[in-house]
């Protein structure tokens, strides 16, 4: 996947009603826009959390995500991208499928059989909130920046972004590291809150963990004992006595 297709997916969302050339053009500005916003994040005070609005009909949304791509919609998308860029077209379609498959796999549905046949239970409240937060990041990648600025990015959101937007995720990490290095050159530091968010974004524990001690060096090989090497000069030059000479 390229950063171009990731950027286009971030503009269109996972369920684009329509894709137009203006959206393709807007996607070319995503990498620079992300880098600029991330550079400001290194010194930006914590921002208020933007609540994610509840989804009205999750079952209907699931059906849309699980359905095969509508070929009429695909034709509109490909027309917007243009016939001269088949690589972007293919990567974009792959990205759409990857995002939808990820959301379907993370869907918090539980099926039980009480003797009357299988029954799908509604998701638990916490599971629904987690899934909704993942959907928000994948359907609008700028939500990731909102979470970073509020210091509320979760491991589940970070993992989803890393899987679905691999190239854009790499760009975010490199942009953050470059901004942090520039800050450090001025004698300033991110602080533990921002470092925790950066670590979560990379799939690490929020708090830095001590590294294990280096392995001990191998013990030197023990030399084999050689009696000849420790014999005195007299022991070496002395001739053994002839036992017959004593008779």
Secondary structure, DSSP 8 states (H G I E B T S, - for coil): --HHHHHHHHHH-TT-S---HHHHHHHTTHHHHHHHHHHHHTT------------S-HHHHHHHHHS---HHHHHHHHHHH-TT-HHHHHHHHHHHHHHHHHHHHT---EEEE-SSSEEEE---HHHHHHHHHHHHHHH-THHHHHHHHHT---HHHHHHHHHH-HHHHHHHHHHHHHHHHHHHHTT----HHHHHHHHHHTTS-SS-------------------HHHH--HHHHH-----GGGG-
